[in-house]
Amino acid sequence: MSTPGSRPSTLLPEQVDVVVVGAGGAGMAAALAAAARHGLQTIVVESSETFGGSTARSGGGVWIPGNYALRDAGQVDPGDLDAAKLYLDSIVGDRVPKVRRDTYLERGPELLDFLKEQTPTRFAWVPEYADYLPERPGGRARGRSVEPVPMDGSFLGDELDRLTKPYTKAPANMIVTQADFRKISLGMRTVRGPITMAKVLVKRIISGLRGRRMYAMGNAIVIGLRKGLIDHGVDVFYSTPLVGLVTQDGRVVGVEVERDGVRSTIRAGRGVILGSGGFEQNQELREKFLPQPTSSEWTTGAESNTGAGHEAGIAIGAATDLMDDAWWGPTIPLPRGPWFCLAERNLPGSIIVNSAGQRFMNEALPYVEATHAIYEAHETGPSAVPAWMIIDQRYRNRYLFAGLSPRQPFPGRWYKHGTIKRGASLAELAVQIEVPAGALEETILRFNGFAETGVDADFHRGESAYDKYYSDPTVKPNPSLHSIDQGPFYAVKIVPGDLGTKGGLVTDERARVLRPDGAVIEGLYAAGNVSSAVMGNTYAGPGATIGPAMVFGYLAAEDIANAGG
């Protein structure tokens, strides 16, 4: 093992206390806890050449009710823990054992306190970012999500070059938080948009002059975790994919890995923690388990997430669950890669239609729920994969769209790729996307009536506090609804993309991997998207992926330490 600040070892050890598979949020949190909190000799093996995994590519939100950042912002209500438990009871239900849900909520704040002690990452409340189902019992309209404060990552030195890049970046490498994005997405519609953009630009200039390398969102989380691992002498071995798990008398005692074409066995005296991510980049597994149609080209998950941990666990008898589900989101398949829709489909003056030119859902639904609706509509017909987002020129002039500034024309390559269609009239647009012109015109006419009254009588868009988060407060009477009547008109292809899969190895409240009969596979733990999600088939709020990933990684290390060998 290396000492803090030293050059990492390049030789694989033959035996350590703990082997962690995967250098994403789950894996690095687990490794840091094992080494820093429990003094265990720990290494991380990572299949790719970078650290951070899907956490690094994310918006960096963390949904952990009652944490220090929420307390500091005065956003922890009396009885908040009980309310959060009620909320998960109401939205997840018995799909996941209550003891696992409750353990997450009870121990989650402790994880963020630990990260505050052991890493330079600090978190702050994301103002008003509602729970995704805030009207359900225990839901909170003002939100429980926090995000990392932007930070200078220069302290990592050359190791910073190994950071997994976010799936998209702001213009001129400006540092934009989730809170900033909400305001900027409205363009010039409110004074907050240009003011926020100006502040972000000034900060970018100042940071450049001072030689800072600033990072936000998911990057800021994993940079902090990586610094913690360096400080505690935890080596990360890159380009070292998992081949399989080593067992002895039914207990996992190590891992088999491949490095530079050579297979090696690393013994784990205390335990193995899988934090290897989902299987979203494995088309064969997608077709085996996920709803159809599906494509690895629609995911924003890390390229290294091919299900190696799933396959290794299944091979030694681990149970699986939720394999047919994912952290879904309506996605635009751009030529450069998928664009995960947040504000675009929620902003007023847009709808989503199926192949019959009809609406089939509240377009502003939380993204997991929205994609469930897409697949349900597609299964019952008419087909909804792909679906089409319909907008007009007024919408295009007002708002940011998939990284484009207001009024900025859609690139020609987007048209050539088939992602964008354009028509001078709705009838002409209908021909472009092969839907009945009369049906599309009737759909728009009906929707425009809803915009005028402020009431979506068909799908109730704009009624939830979540719907209003990415909306336009200058639009009345409903900030989520505006008429679509100013040509030319555009259709944007929408497919069921994802942030990663959520099905995996079944674990208990201590992150121990279980067999189908509920027995524990001794020595094996899992956290993050290699394990079945504590959120079940739903999504509690912004950061309900990263929060559980790190918490159960932390708890896995604790159980290994408590087991005593």
N, C-alpha and C positions, 0 to 999 in steps of 0.2 A: 504494500500500500504506500502511496505517496504521503508526504507530510504537507500541511497546509501551505499553499502558495508554491509548491514545488512543481516540476514538470511531471505530468501524469505518466504512470508506468505504461509501457507498451507490451509487457509480457503478461499473458493471462495467468492468474494464480491457479494453483491446483485445488485449494480449499480456502473458504472464508466462512464467516458466520452466516451471512445473508447474501443471496444473489437476487438482485432486482432486474427484471426484464423490461426494458423500455425506459427511455429518458424523456418522457413527457411529463405532464403535470402529476399524474398518479404515481408514476415510478420515481420521480425525483423527490416528491414529498415523502414517499415511503422510505427511500434511501436516507434522506436527511434525518427523518425521525429515528431510524435504526441507529445511525451513527451518532448524531448530536444528542438525542434524548436518552438513548439506551446504551451507548458505548459499544455497539456491535461492529465487528469488522465487516464492511459492506462494500460491494461493487455493483455497478450498473452495466449491463450489456445492452447495446443498442444496435438494431439492424441497419440503420441508415448512417450517413456521415454527419448528421446534425443532431442537436438536442432541441427539445421543445415539443415535438409531436404536434397533434392537433390543437393542444392548448396554445402553442405559439401562433397558430394560424387564426385564432379566435378573437372575438371582441374583448375577451378577458373578464367578462362578468362572472361574479361569484354569488350564488344564492345560498346564504347561510344566515338565517334569522338570528337576531340577537347578538351579532358580532360587535367587536369594539368600534369599527367604523360607523356602524349604525347608531351605537350608543353615543359616540362623539357628535353625531349629527342630530341627536335628539329624536331618532326614528325607531326607538324601541318602545312600543306601547306597553302599558300594564297588562300582565297576563299574556305577553307576546309568545312565549314558548307554548303555552296551551293552545293559543290561537293557531300557531304554525302546525301543531300536531293535528288540530281539527281540520285544517286546510288540507294536509296530506291525506288524512283519513277520508276526506270528501272527494278528492280528485284521483287518488291512487287506489284507495280501498284495499281489499284483501288480495289484490293482484300481487302485492309484496307484503311479507309478514310485518305486522305492526312493530315488533321489537326492532326490526332493522330500520324502519322509518324513524321511530322515536330515538334510537341511538344516534342516527345521523343528526337530528335536530339538537339533541342534548350535548353532543360532543363537538359539533361543528365550530362553535365560537372558540373552543380551545385550540383547534387547528390554526385559526387565523392569529391567535395570540402567539402560538409557537412560531409561525412564520415571521411575525413582527420581531420576535426575539432573535431569530437565527438567520434572517435574510434582510437585505436592504429594501425589499418591496413593502410598500405601504398602500392601504386601501382607503377608498372614500366612497360615500354613498352616491349612487346615480340618482339624482333628484327626479322624483315622480315616475320612475320607470316601474309601472304597475306590475304586480304579480300577473301571470298570464291568464289566470281565471279568477280575477279579483272579486267577482260577485258570489263566488262559492263560499260556503261557511269557512271562516278563518282567513279568507283572502284579504290582501291589503292593497288598496288602490294607490297608495303612495309608494308602494314597492318595498322590497327587502334586498335589492341587489346592490352590490358594491363592485368597484373596479379599481385596478391599480393606478396609483398616482404616477404620471410620467417620470421617468428616471434616466439618468445618464449611465449607460452601460459600459463606459470606458474601462472600468475597473477589471473587466474580464480580459482585457488585452486581446491577444490573437484568438483566444477561445471564442470571442464574439463572432468571429467569422463562421463559426459552426452553428450559429443560431438558425433554426428553421424559420424561413421567411413567412410573413402573413400572406394569406391567399390573394390579397389586394393591398395596395398602399395608396395613401393620400397624395395629391399632386405635390411635386417639389419636396417629397419626403416630409411633409409637415406632420406634426404629431397631433392626432385628433383622438380625443377620448369619446366614449359612448355618449356622454353628456353633450359634448361639442357637436357630434354628428347629428343629433336630433335637431339642433338649432340650424346648422348649416344646410341640412336637407331642404329647408324651406326657402332657400335662396334669399331673395330680397323681400319676401312676403312680410317679414317682421324685422324690426330693427335689430333683434338679437342675432339674426343670421350674419349680416355683414360685420357687426361688431365682433362676434365670435371668430369669424374668419380673419379679421384684422389682428385680433389678439394671437391667434394661432400663428399667423405669418410673422408677427413681431418676435414671438418666442423662438420661431425657427431661425430668424436672422441672428438673434442674440446667442442662441446655442451654437450656431455656426462660427460666430466670431470668437466665442470662448472655447472652441474646439471640443464641444460636448457631442456625444453620440446618444441622442435622446430616443427613448422607446416608450410606448404605451401599450394599452390593451394586453393581449395574451403574451406578447413579447416581454413585457415588464414582469409578468409573473415568473416566466421560466428563466429569465436572466437572474432574478433574485434567487431562485432555487439552485441554479448552477453555481452561483457564488457561494451559497451555503455548503454545497457539496465540496467545493474546492477548499473552503475553510476547514472542513472536517476530514479532509484526506480521502474522500470517496472518489475512486477512479471511475471514469466512464469509458468503456471500451466500445468505440464506434465500429461500424461495418462488421458487427459480430452478431449475426442473426441466430435466433433460437432454432434448433433442430428438433429437440425433444426434451422430455423430463426424465430424470433418472430416478428410479424407485428401488426400494429395498424393503421387503416384508410389508408392502402396501404403503410405505411412507415415501414421500418425495425427499430425496437426499442430495439432489443436484440438478444441473442442466447440461445438456449437450449442445454445443454451439459450433458455428463454423467461422473461421477467420483465415483470410488469405488462402482459401481453398482447403484448409486443414480443419478437421473436426477434432474438438477437444471436449473433455468433461471437466466441469468445475463442481466440486463438492460444496454443498451448503450445509454446514454443521447444524444450523438452527432453522433455516427455512428458505423457501423461494417465494418471491412476490412477483406475480405477473402484473405488469402495467403496460402491456404491449399494444393497447388500442383496439379498435374495432376491425371488421373485415370489409370495410367499404371499398377498398381498392382491389378486392378479389372478385372478379366478375363471375367466376364459377360459383363461389359461395353466395353471391348476391342472387344468382338465378336459382340456386337451391333453396334459399330461405326467404327472400324478400318478395313482396308483391311485384307483379309484372305489369308493364315493362319496367326494367331497371337498368341502370348503366353506371359503371364506375366513372364515366366521364361527367356525371352529374354531381359528384361529391366534392366537397371542399376539404375533406379529411386529409390527413398527412399521407403522402405517397407510400410510406412504409407500412401502413395499416392494412395488412393482407390476411390477418386472421391466424398468424402463427401460434399465438397463445391459445386461441380457441382450439385449434387442431391438436396441440400438445396436451391440453387438458382433457379433451374428449378421448384421446388415445389411451389415457390411463383411467377412464371411467367416470369423469366428471359429468354432473348433470348440467343441462343448459336450459335457458328460458329466454323468452322475448326475442328469439332469433328472427322473427318476421317483422321486427319493428326497427326504427331508426330515429335519430334526432333530425326529423324531416324539416324541409322548408321549400316553399315554391322557389324555383331557381330558373334563371335566364341562361341558356346555353350559349355563351358568347364564343367567338372564334378563339380567344385567348384562354378560355376556360370558364367554368361555371361562376355565375354571380348570384349569391344567396340574397333573396329579396327580403328586405326589412321595410324601409319607409315606402318604397316604390308602390307597392300594392295597397298600402294603407292611406296614402294621400288622396284627397278628394279629386274627383274627375277621372277616376279609373275604375274599371270593372274587369272581371275575368269570366270568359265564356267557354263553353264546351264546343264540340264539333257541330252542334245544332244551333250555335249562336245564342245560347241561353246561359244566364247566370245559374250557378248551382250552389253557391255558398256565400257567406259573409267574407269578402276578400280580406278584411282586416283581422281575421282570426289569428291567434298565436300560430307560429309557423308549423309546429307539429300538428296541431289540430287542422290547419288549413290543408296540409298535405294528406292527412287521413281523409279529409273531405274529397280531395282530388281522386284518390284511389277508390273510394266508395262510389263516387259518381262514375268513374271509368268502368267499374265492375258491373254496375247496373245499367249503364248506357244512358244517353249517347256518350261516346268516347270523350274522355277529358285529358288524355295524355297523347300529344301535348294539348294544353289549354292555351288560350290567348288572352293577354291583357290588352284591353282596348283603352286608348287615351286619345286626346285631341291636342291641337297645337297650343291651346291655352295652357293645358297641363304641362306640356313640354317647355313652354316659355317661363313657367313659374318655378319649377322644382329641379333639384339634382336628380339624375337618373343613371343608375349603374355606373357611377363615377364621372358622368358627363355634367358639365355646368348647365344651368338653365339657358335655353335658346341655342345651345351648341348642337349642330346637326348630328344625327346618327351617322357614324362612319360608314362609308360605302361597303367595307368588308362585312359589316353586320347584316346588310341587305343581301350581299352575295352568299353569306353563310346560311341565310334563311331564317335568321333570328328575328328580323324586323320586316314588316310589310307596311306599305303606305298606300293610301287611297285618297283621292280628292273628295270622295263622298263615302258614306257608310256602305252603300251598295257596291262601290268599286272595291272597297276594302274587303267586303265579304267574298268577292270573287277571288281575291288574293289568298285568303286563308281557307277557301273552299267550305264556307258555311252558307246557309240560305240567307239571301239578302233581306228578305222580308222579316225573317225571325230576328236577325241582328238589329234591324231598324226598330222593330217592336220592343226588343229588350232595352235598347238605349232610350226609347221614348218613355217606357215605364220607369226606368231608373231616373231619368231627368225629372219626372214627376215627384219621385221620392226626394230628390235633391231640393226641390222647391218647397216641399212641406217639412223636410228635415226628418222624416220617418221612413226607414226602409221596411216596408210592410212585409217583404218577402224573407229577408235574412237578418234584420235587426242590426245592420251595420251602424256603428257609432254609438251604440247604447252602452257598451262596456267601457270601463275606465281604460282598459288596455287599448281599445280601438282608438281612443283619443290621444294616446302618447305620440304616435307618428301621424298627426293630423295637422290641419291648418287652422289655427285659432281665429284667423281673419274671415273664415268662411262661415256664414250663418244660413240657416239656424242649426245645422249639424256640421261640425268641422271635418267630418269624414266623408261628406257627400257634396258633390258639385256636378252640375250638368256637363254632358259631353256633347258639344254642339258647334265647336269652332274648328273647321277643317283647316288643313288636311288632317286625316285621321290615321292613327298608327295601331298596329297589332304587334305585340311582343310575345314571342314564344315562351311558354312556361312549362317546365317539367318538374317531376317530383324529385328534387335533389335532397341532399342531407349534409349535416355537419359530421356525420359518423354513424355507425350502427350502434344500437343500444342493447342488443341481445348478446348473451355470453354465458360464462360459467356461473352457476348458482353459488352464491356465498351467503354466509350468515352475518350477524351483526358485528362479528369480530373479523370479517373479511376472509374467513376460512372457506376454502372451496369444498363443496358438498357432492356426495354421490346421489344418484336418483332416489335412494332410500332414505336420504337425509343424513347419512353417516359422514363424518368429516374425513377428508383426505389429509392425513397428518403431514405437516411440513409444506403445504401448498396454500397460498393466499392469492387473491386477485382484487384489483381495484381499477376503476375507470371503465372504459368501453370493452375491455376483455371480459368483464363481469356483467351479469344481467342488472339492468338499471334499477336503482332504488325508487325511481320515479315511475316505474311501471310503464304503461302505455301513454303517459301524458308528460307534461313539462310544467313544473311549478312556477318558474319565473326565470328571468335572465341570469344565466350562470348555474342552472340546475344540472349541468353536465360537469363542469369543472369543480364545483363545490364538492359533490359526492366523491369524485375521483380522488381529490387530495385528502379528504377526510378519511375515507376507507383505506387509503395507502398509509396514512398516519396510524390508524387503528390496527392495521396488519402488523406494523413494526412493533407496536405495543404488545400485541398478543404473542409474537415471537419471543420478545424479551421476558414476558411473564411466564411463558411455557418452560423456560429454564433449561432448554436443551433437548 
